[in-house]
Amino acid sequence: MDHGRVLKDLIAWATADDNVRLAVLTGSLASGEGVDPLSDLDVELYVRDPNRLLADRTWYGHFGDVLGLEELENPGCPTRLIHYVDGKIDFMIGSVEAASNGITYDREFRVLIDKDDLADHLRHETPTVSSPTADEFWTCVNWFAAAALNTAKSIVRDEPWMAKNRDAEVKETLLQMIEWDHRARYGWDYDTWHVGVHLRQWMDRDVQADLERCWARFSLADTRSALLASTDLFRRLAARTADALGFPRFESEGLNKEVRRILDTAPEGSPRTPGAH
């Protein structure tokens, strides 16, 4: 996407539309972090009447040829994610009143247009990140255990699609533990971004190397190996994080044994057996 060209078109459109009072650029383009030709444009529009934009799709075409869209009715901040031929724009549509009440951004932002001095109510403030409570830590541990056990059962049942769904839950809790582990060692203000974004920049190389074994193709044999690798990595990071926080260690031996016991119930020679065809 030619970000400069699209921003010019967007500013011209917003300036001409009397309904639009404030437009704010957020995300990587505003902060300058992790920008590449495939980066989305993240734009917040604060308008007099949000329904005029939310009920109309014709304005999407001002910025390119539309390939697809996602309309998310998030309470208070509905979004329109527009996929164009050469890129994507994520629009958040809010009311003028919301902007006038004050908005705090946890990353850099850039005001594109401001017709009513609403930018005076915007500010950037790095959020304070605290360590997890014992309850939060053990919730993560327990959810990981449940996801790992359910993944193993799906493998044995020869349900590869469900196994992938369960494995997504494994990865969600594994990523949470990776983030806590890094922050426990480098400081709780250490930037781990979100949902694994920019992991090549912030995640330790040894953890990245271990993660290579935690992902699988569609085969159940691959999924089995990835599950065992994920369980091993989670065990190591959970122990290190617990030590750093002064929590009791996650005694993972019982979970590891049960996961393997379930996997070993697959009939010999079936498609569920690693290496079988």
VOZA-403122 format. One record per residue: x, y, z of N, C-alpha, C in turn; residue in three letters; chain. Coordinates in pm, whole numbers. Layout:
BEGIN
      n.u      n.v      n.w     ca.u     ca.v     ca.w      c.u      c.v      c.w   tivex   rotor
        X        Y        Z        X        Y        Z        X        Y        Z     Ala       A
...
This chain:
BEGIN
      n.u      n.v      n.w     ca.u     ca.v     ca.w      c.u      c.v      c.w   tivex   rotor
       84     -120        0        0        0        0       88      125        0     Met       A
       49      219      -82      115      350      -82       52      430       32     Asp       A
      112      418      151       52      479      269       36      630      255     His       A
      136      695      195      130      840      178       12      882       92     Gly       A
       -7      811      -19     -117      844     -110     -251      822      -43     Arg       A
     -265      710       28     -392      679       93     -422      780      204     Val       A
     -320      820      278     -343      919      383     -387     1053      324     Leu       A
     -329     1091      211     -372     1215      145     -519     1206      104     Lys       A
     -557     1092       45     -697     1073        5     -789     1075      126     Asp       A
     -744     1011      234     -827     1004      354     -846     1142      416     Leu       A
     -738     1219      422     -747     1354      480     -839     1442      396     Ile       A
     -827     1431      263     -913     1511      175    -1059     1474      193     Ala       A
    -1088     1343      201    -1226     1298      221    -1280     1345      355     Trp       A
    -1203     1326      463    -1249     1363      597    -1266     1515      609     Ala       A
    -1181     1590      543    -1192     1735      548    -1320     1782      481     Thr       A
    -1358     1716      372    -1477     1757      297    -1607     1711      361     Ala       A
    -1600     1608      444    -1720     1553      507    -1744     1625      640     Asp       A
    -1851     1702      647    -1878     1781      768    -1909     1694      889     Asp       A
    -1949     1570      865    -1979     1479      976    -1852     1440     1052     Asn       A
    -1742     1430      981    -1615     1388     1042    -1549     1510     1104     Val       A
    -1520     1504     1235    -1464     1619     1306    -1319     1597     1347     Arg       A
    -1281     1471     1368    -1146     1440     1413    -1106     1306     1354     Leu       A
     -983     1300     1300     -929     1173     1250     -792     1153     1310     Ala       A
     -769     1036     1367     -645     1006     1438     -584      879     1381     Val       A
     -456      887     1348     -382      770     1300     -314      705     1420     Leu       A
     -334      574     1436     -269      500     1543     -191      383     1481     Thr       A
     -147      291     1564      -79      173     1513       64      199     1470     Gly       A
      119      108     1391      261      114     1356      295      234     1270     Ser       A
      202      279     1185      231      396     1100      246      522     1184     Leu       A
      174      531     1295      185      648     1382      310      642     1468     Ala       A
      345      521     1514      461      508     1604      592      489     1529     Ser       A
      582      448     1402      704      422     1325      770      290     1360     Gly       A
      701      205     1436      759       78     1479      704      -37     1395     Glu       A
      795     -114     1336      754     -233     1262      678     -203     1134     Gly       A
      704      -87     1072      633      -50      951      693     -123      831     Val       A
      607     -179      746      651     -238      621      542     -215      517     Asp       A
      566     -248      390      465     -221      287      330     -290      313     Pro       A
      329     -395      395      205     -466      425      135     -415      551     Leu       A
      191     -312      614      131     -260      737       -7     -201      710     Ser       A
      -99     -228      803     -233     -169      794     -226      -21      830     Asp       A
     -327       52      785     -352      186      839     -459      172      946     Leu       A
     -432      224     1064     -528      220     1174     -577      363     1197     Asp       A
     -704      386     1170     -758      522     1173     -882      526     1262     Val       A
     -886      625     1350    -1003      649     1432    -1074      773     1380     Glu       A
    -1203      759     1355    -1285      871     1307    -1385      909     1416     Leu       A
    -1382     1035     1457    -1477     1084     1557    -1573     1179     1485     Tyr       A
    -1701     1144     1491    -1799     1208     1403    -1921     1254     1483     Val       A
    -1997     1342     1420    -2120     1390     1484    -2226     1281     1491     Arg       A
    -2239     1206     1383    -2341     1102     1376    -2276      972     1326     Asp       A
    -2235      885     1417    -2170      761     1376    -2256      676     1283     Pro       A
    -2388      679     1301    -2475      593     1219    -2467      625     1071     Asn       A
    -2435      749     1038    -2424      785      896    -2311      710      828     Arg       A
    -2204      682      900    -2095      602      842    -2119      453      859     Leu       A
    -2174      415      974    -2192      273     1003    -2297      208      913     Leu       A
    -2395      286      870    -2503      231      786    -2473      242      637     Ala       A
    -2359      299      602    -2327      326      462    -2194      259      427     Asp       A
    -2189      190      314    -2064      126      271    -2000      198      152     Arg       A
    -2065      297       97    -2013      359      -26    -1882      433       -1     Thr       A
    -1861      484      121    -1741      563      147    -1614      479      149     Trp       A
    -1627      347      163    -1509      261      162    -1430      277       32     Tyr       A
    -1502      297      -77    -1438      300     -208    -1354      424     -236     Gly       A
    -1357      522     -147    -1274      642     -167    -1125      611     -161     His       A
    -1087      499      -99     -946      474      -69     -887      356     -144     Phe       A
     -966      296     -235     -914      185     -314    -1024       87     -352     Gly       A
     -983      -18     -419    -1077     -122     -462    -1095     -223     -349     Asp       A
    -1219     -237     -302    -1248     -320     -186    -1255     -468     -228     Val       A
    -1181     -552     -154    -1185     -697     -175    -1271     -769      -72     Leu       A
    -1274     -716       47    -1351     -778      154    -1357     -685      273     Gly       A
    -1449     -711      364    -1460     -625      481    -1510     -704      600     Leu       A
    -1473     -656      717    -1518     -711      844    -1584     -598      922     Glu       A
    -1709     -617      956    -1784     -515     1028    -1805     -565     1171     Glu       A
    -1737     -503     1265    -1740     -547     1405    -1815     -443     1488     Leu       A
    -1924     -485     1547    -2007     -392     1625    -1962     -388     1770     Glu       A
    -1840     -351     1793    -1788     -342     1930    -1860     -229     2004     Asn       A
    -1918     -257     2121    -1991     -152     2194    -1902      -31     2221     Pro       A
    -1947       85     2177    -1874      208     2203    -1766      239     2101     Gly       A
    -1719      138     2029    -1613      164     1929    -1627       66     1811     Cys       A
    -1739       74     1737    -1755      -14     1621    -1641        7     1521     Pro       A
    -1602     -100     1458    -1489      -93     1365    -1528     -150     1229     Thr       A
    -1463     -100     1128    -1477     -147      991    -1337     -178      938     Arg       A
    -1310     -305      916    -1180     -348      868    -1193     -372      718     Leu       A
    -1133     -285      640    -1153     -287      495    -1027     -341      428     Ile       A
    -1043     -450      353     -933     -510      279     -939     -459      136     His       A
     -832     -392       93     -824     -337      -41     -729     -420     -128     Tyr       A
     -725     -388     -256     -637     -459     -348     -493     -454     -301     Val       A
     -450     -340     -249     -309     -326     -212     -285     -306      -63     Asp       A
     -382     -337       20     -360     -318      164     -489     -319      243     Gly       A
     -481     -267      363     -596     -274      456     -600     -150      543     Lys       A
     -722     -103      568     -744        9      661     -841      -38      769     Ile       A
     -804      -18      894     -890      -48     1007     -948       84     1058     Asp       A
    -1077      103     1039    -1144      224     1085    -1217      195     1216     Phe       A
    -1196      280     1316    -1278      281     1436    -1364      406     1428     Met       A
    -1493      394     1451    -1585      506     1435    -1647      539     1570     Ile       A
    -1612      656     1622    -1661      698     1752    -1733      831     1743     Gly       A
    -1793      870     1852    -1867      995     1857    -1776     1111     1900     Ser       A
    -1817     1230     1863    -1745     1350     1908    -1744     1356     2061     Val       A
    -1852     1315     2122    -1860     1318     2268    -1753     1229     2331     Glu       A
    -1727     1114     2271    -1624     1024     2324    -1488     1090     2322     Ala       A
    -1458     1161     2213    -1329     1230     2204    -1321     1345     2303     Ala       A
    -1431     1419     2319    -1428     1534     2409    -1417     1493     2555     Ser       A
    -1453     1369     2584    -1439     1318     2722    -1296     1277     2754     Asn       A
    -1210     1275     2654    -1069     1242     2676    -1036     1100     2636     Gly       A
     -927     1083     2564     -882      950     2520     -733      938     2551     Ile       A
     -694      827     2611     -555      800     2642     -506      685     2554     Thr       A
     -397      707     2483     -339      605     2397     -214      548     2463     Tyr       A
     -198      415     2451      -80      355     2512       39      351     2416     Asp       A
       17      396     2290      127      412     2195      112      546     2124     Arg       A
      213      582     2047      210      711     1978       91      718     1884     Glu       A
       38      839     1867      -71      862     1773      -42      990     1695     Phe       A
     -114     1008     1586      -93     1126     1502     -228     1180     1459     Arg       A
     -253     1307     1484     -379     1370     1445     -373     1406     1298     Val       A
     -470     1357     1221     -475     1384     1077     -557     1509     1047     Leu       A
     -673     1518     1108     -752     1641     1099     -818     1665     1234     Ile       A
     -842     1793     1263     -906     1830     1390     -981     1961     1367     Asp       A
    -1110     1951     1349    -1190     2068     1313    -1241     2146     1435     Lys       A
    -1236     2082     1554    -1296     2145     1672    -1202     2146     1793     Asp       A
    -1073     2139     1768     -973     2137     1877     -996     2021     1974     Asp       A
    -1044     1910     1921    -1065     1792     2005     -935     1726     2045     Leu       A
     -828     1752     1969     -699     1691     2000     -648     1734     2137     Ala       A
     -701     1843     2189     -661     1888     2323     -698     1784     2429     Asp       A
     -791     1695     2395     -838     1595     2491     -769     1460     2474     His       A
     -670     1454     2383     -600     1329     2358     -463     1332     2423     Leu       A
     -419     1216     2472     -286     1210     2531     -227     1071     2517     Arg       A
      -97     1067     2520      -24      941     2515       34      913     2653     His       A
        9      792     2702       59      755     2834       96      607     2832     Glu       A
      222      579     2857      264      440     2860      198      370     2977     Thr       A
      125      261     2952       52      195     3061      147      130     3160     Pro       A
      104      128     3283      179       58     3387      141      -90     3384     Thr       A
      241     -175     3367      217     -319     3361      263     -381     3492     Val       A
      175     -452     3555      210     -516     3681      225     -665     3661     Ser       A
      293     -728     3752      311     -872     3745      178     -941     3772     Ser       A
      160    -1064     3722       34    -1133     3747       18    -1170     3893     Pro       A
     -104    -1172     3937     -133    -1223     4071     -119    -1375     4070     Thr       A
     -117    -1432     4188     -111    -1578     4197     -231    -1641     4129     Ala       A
     -349    -1580     4145     -469    -1634     4080     -457    -1630     3928     Asp       A
     -404    -1520     3875     -388    -1508     3730     -287    -1610     3678     Glu       A
     -179    -1627     3753      -76    -1724     3712     -135    -1864     3707     Phe       A
     -206    -1904     3812     -259    -2039     3817     -375    -2061     3723     Trp       A
     -449    -1955     3691     -552    -1966     3588     -489    -2000     3454     Thr       A
     -379    -1933     3422     -308    -1961     3298     -258    -2106     3297     Cys       A
     -200    -2149     3407     -149    -2286     3417     -262    -2387     3398     Val       A
     -374    -2366     3465     -484    -2460     3457     -548    -2463     3319     Asn       A
     -559    -2346     3255     -616    -2343     3121     -523    -2412     3021     Trp       A
     -392    -2395     3041     -297    -2466     2955     -315    -2617     2971     Phe       A
     -322    -2662     3095     -337    -2805     3121     -463    -2860     3055     Ala       A
     -573    -2789     3070     -699    -2834     3009     -688    -2839     2858     Ala       A
     -627    -2736     2798     -612    -2733     2652     -522    -2845     2603     Ala       A
     -414    -2872     2676     -322    -2979     2636     -391    -3115     2642     Ala       A
     -467    -3140     2747     -537    -3268     2761     -643    -3284     2651     Leu       A
     -715    -3176     2622     -817    -3183     2519     -756    -3203     2380     Asn       A
     -640    -3142     2357     -571    -3163     2230     -531    -3309     2214     Thr       A
     -477    -3367     2320     -437    -3508     2316     -556    -3597     2285     Ala       A
     -671    -3570     2346     -791    -3650     2321     -835    -3638     2175     Lys       A
     -827    -3518     2119     -867    -3499     1980     -774    -3575     1886     Ser       A
     -645    -3581     1919     -550    -3657     1838     -587    -3805     1838     Ile       A
     -612    -3859     1956     -645    -4001     1967     -777    -4033     1897     Val       A
     -870    -3940     1899    -1000    -3961     1833     -994    -3942     1682     Arg       A
     -874    -3910     1630     -856    -3886     1487     -942    -3769     1440     Asp       A
     -937    -3661     1519    -1012    -3539     1488     -913    -3424     1465     Glu       A
     -852    -3419     1347     -746    -3319     1325     -793    -3175     1331     Pro       A
     -916    -3149     1286     -965    -3010     1289     -986    -2965     1434     Trp       A
    -1049    -3049     1512    -1069    -3016     1653     -936    -3007     1726     Met       A
     -841    -3093     1689     -708    -3086     1751     -645    -2950     1726     Ala       A
     -664    -2896     1604     -610    -2763     1573     -678    -2656     1657     Lys       A
     -810    -2670     1675     -881    -2573     1760     -830    -2577     1903     Asn       A
     -812    -2697     1956     -762    -2711     2093     -618    -2660     2102     Arg       A
     -540    -2685     1998     -401    -2640     1999     -393    -2487     2001     Asp       A
     -491    -2420     1941     -494    -2273     1947     -506    -2226     2092     Ala       A
     -581    -2300     2174     -592    -2266     2317     -460    -2292     2389     Glu       A
     -391    -2399     2349     -257    -2425     2403     -165    -2308     2374     Val       A
     -168    -2260     2250      -76    -2153     2209     -111    -2020     2276     Lys       A
     -239    -1996     2300     -279    -1871     2366     -221    -1863     2507     Glu       A
     -232    -1971     2582     -179    -1971     2718      -26    -1981     2718     Thr       A
       30    -2050     2620      177    -2055     2609      233    -1915     2584     Leu       A
      169    -1839     2496      216    -1703     2469      206    -1616     2594     Leu       A
       99    -1632     2670       88    -1555     2795      205    -1585     2887     Gln       A
      244    -1712     2899      355    -1748     2986      487    -1696     2929     Met       A
      502    -1698     2798      623    -1642     2736      636    -1494     2770     Ile       A
      526    -1420     2759      528    -1277     2789      564    -1252     2935     Glu       A
      502    -1327     3026      533    -1310     3169      679    -1345     3197     Trp       A
      729    -1450     3135      868    -1491     3156      963    -1380     3114     Asp       A
      939    -1320     2998     1027    -1212     2952     1019    -1090     3042     His       A
      899    -1053     3082      885     -936     3167      942     -960     3307     Arg       A
      929    -1082     3356      987    -1113     3487     1138    -1099     3485     Ala       A
     1200    -1125     3370     1346    -1120     3361     1399     -984     3316     Arg       A
     1321     -911     3234     1370     -785     3177     1301     -661     3232     Tyr       A
     1202     -681     3318     1128     -567     3372      985     -569     3324     Gly       A
      893     -530     3410      751     -541     3375      706     -438     3274     Trp       A
      793     -342     3243      761     -247     3136      820     -292     3002     Asp       A
      881     -411     2999      937     -466     2875      823     -487     2775     Tyr       A
      843     -440     2652      735     -439     2553      725     -573     2481     Asp       A
      621     -649     2513      596     -777     2445      482     -763     2343     Thr       A
      444     -641     2310      340     -614     2212      213     -691     2245     Trp       A
      152     -755     2146       29     -830     2170       17     -938     2063     His       A
      -49    -1048     2099      -73    -1165     2013       48    -1205     1931     Val       A
      167    -1191     1989      287    -1237     1922      343    -1144     1816     Gly       A
      287    -1023     1803      336     -928     1703      481     -891     1732     Val       A
      562     -883     1629      703     -843     1637      785     -935     1729     His       A
      746    -1061     1736      818    -1152     1826      965    -1165     1790     Leu       A
     1000    -1146     1662     1141    -1154     1623     1224    -1047     1690     Arg       A
     1160     -937     1728     1233     -828     1793     1243     -844     1944     Gln       A
     1136     -893     2008     1136     -890     2154     1157    -1026     2220     Trp       A
     1133    -1134     2148     1139    -1266     2210     1280    -1324     2201     Met       A
     1330    -1384     2309     1463    -1442     2311     1478    -1549     2204     Asp       A
     1599    -1558     2148     1622    -1649     2037     1605    -1796     2077     Arg       A
     1642    -1830     2200     1626    -1969     2240     1478    -2007     2250     Asp       A
     1394    -1913     2294     1250    -1940     2299     1194    -1951     2158     Val       A
     1239    -1863     2068     1195    -1872     1929     1235    -2007     1869     Gln       A
     1355    -2052     1900     1401    -2182     1848     1314    -2295     1900     Ala       A
     1278    -2290     2028     1192    -2393     2085     1052    -2390     2023     Asp       A
     1006    -2270     1989      873    -2257     1929      865    -2323     1792     Leu       A
      979    -2332     1724      979    -2396     1592      923    -2538     1600     Glu       A
      942    -2603     1713      895    -2741     1729      751    -2748     1780     Arg       A
      694    -2631     1813      561    -2629     1873      449    -2612     1771     Cys       A
      483    -2607     1644      381    -2587     1540      379    -2707     1448     Trp       A
      262    -2738     1397      245    -2863     1322      172    -2840     1191     Ala       A
      194    -2934     1099      110    -2942      981      -23    -3006     1021     Arg       A
     -102    -3045      923     -236    -3096      954     -232    -3239     1007     Phe       A
     -122    -3309      985     -119    -3450     1025     -124    -3462     1177     Ser       A
     -187    -3569     1223     -199    -3592     1366      -64    -3626     1429     Leu       A
       23    -3691     1352      156    -3722     1405      232    -3592     1434     Ala       A
      222    -3497     1341      285    -3367     1361      224    -3295     1481     Asp       A
       92    -3301     1491       22    -3233     1601       64    -3292     1735     Thr       A
       83    -3423     1738      129    -3489     1860      266    -3437     1902     Arg       A
      360    -3431     1808      495    -3383     1839      492    -3237     1885     Ser       A
      408    -3156     1819      399    -3015     1855      340    -2999     1995     Ala       A
      243    -3082     2029      184    -3075     2162      288    -3107     2269     Leu       A
      366    -3210     2249      467    -3246     2347      572    -3136     2359     Leu       A
      610    -3076     2247      707    -2966     2251      649    -2845     2324     Ala       A
      521    -2816     2300      456    -2703     2367      448    -2725     2517     Ser       A
      416    -2847     2555      407    -2881     2697      543    -2868     2765     Thr       A
      646    -2910     2696      780    -2901     2753      823    -2755     2770     Asp       A
      795    -2671     2668      833    -2530     2677      753    -2460     2786     Leu       A
      624    -2486     2794      541    -2423     2897      592    -2460     3035     Phe       A
      626    -2587     3055      676    -2633     3185      799    -2554     3226     Arg       A
      892    -2538     3133     1018    -2468     3165      993    -2321     3198     Arg       A
      911    -2255     3118      888    -2111     3139      801    -2087     3262     Leu       A
      705    -2175     3287      621    -2158     3405      703    -2174     3532     Ala       A
      798    -2268     3532      884    -2286     3650      970    -2163     3673     Ala       A
     1027    -2108     3565     1113    -1990     3578     1032    -1869     3623     Arg       A
      912    -1855     3570      828    -1742     3608      781    -1754     3752     Thr       A
      744    -1874     3792      701    -1894     3931      814    -1860     4028     Ala       A
      935    -1901     3996     1050    -1870     4081     1069    -1718     4092     Asp       A
     1055    -1649     3978     1075    -1504     3977      969    -1431     4058     Ala       A
      848    -1486     4060      738    -1420     4130      719    -1470     4272     Leu       A
      795    -1571     4309      781    -1626     4443      659    -1714     4461     Gly       A
      608    -1771     4350      494    -1861     4356      544    -2006     4365     Phe       A
      461    -2096     4416      497    -2239     4409      513    -2281     4264     Pro       A
      603    -2371     4236      626    -2416     4099      509    -2501     4049     Arg       A
      487    -2492     3919      391    -2578     3853      451    -2717     3844     Phe       A
      394    -2811     3918      442    -2949     3915      382    -3018     3793     Glu       A
      457    -3018     3686      402    -3059     3556      415    -3208     3528     Ser       A
      482    -3282     3613      505    -3423     3582      375    -3499     3563     Glu       A
      276    -3472     3647      148    -3540     3636       79    -3509     3504     Gly       A
       82    -3383     3462       22    -3344     3335       94    -3412     3219     Leu       A
      228    -3409     3221      304    -3470     3112      273    -3619     3100     Asn       A
      263    -3687     3213      233    -3831     3211       94    -3858     3154     Lys       A
       -2    -3774     3195     -139    -3795     3148     -152    -3766     2999     Glu       A
      -86    -3662     2951      -88    -3632     2807      -32    -3750     2729     Val       A
       81    -3802     2773      142    -3917     2704       56    -4042     2716     Arg       A
       -6    -4062     2833      -92    -4180     2850     -207    -4176     2751     Arg       A
     -270    -4058     2737     -380    -4044     2641     -331    -4071     2499     Ile       A
     -218    -4010     2463     -166    -4027     2327     -132    -4173     2299     Leu       A
      -87    -4243     2399      -48    -4384     2380     -166    -4479     2367     Asp       A
     -289    -4427     2386     -406    -4513     2369     -448    -4525     2224     Thr       A
     -382    -4450     2135     -414    -4462     1992     -383    -4602     1943     Ala       A
     -474    -4667     1872     -451    -4804     1825     -328    -4812     1736     Pro       A
     -249    -4913     1753     -130    -4935     1673     -167    -4948     1527     Glu       A
      -94    -4875     1443     -116    -4884     1300     -227    -4794     1247     Gly       A
     -297    -4723     1338     -403    -4633     1292     -342    -4503     1246     Ser       A
     -421    -4419     1174     -370    -4288     1133     -330    -4200     1250     Pro       A
     -375    -4239     1371     -342    -4158     1489     -203    -4190     1543     Arg       A
     -146    -4299     1494      -15    -4340     1544       93    -4265     1467     Thr       A
      186    -4196     1536      290    -4121     1466      363    -4210     1366     Pro       A
      378    -4157     1245      452    -4227     1142      366    -4316     1056     Gly       A
      238    -4340     1096      151    -4426     1016       93    -4349      899     Ala       A
       53    -4420      795       -5    -4356      676     -147    -4410      653     His       A
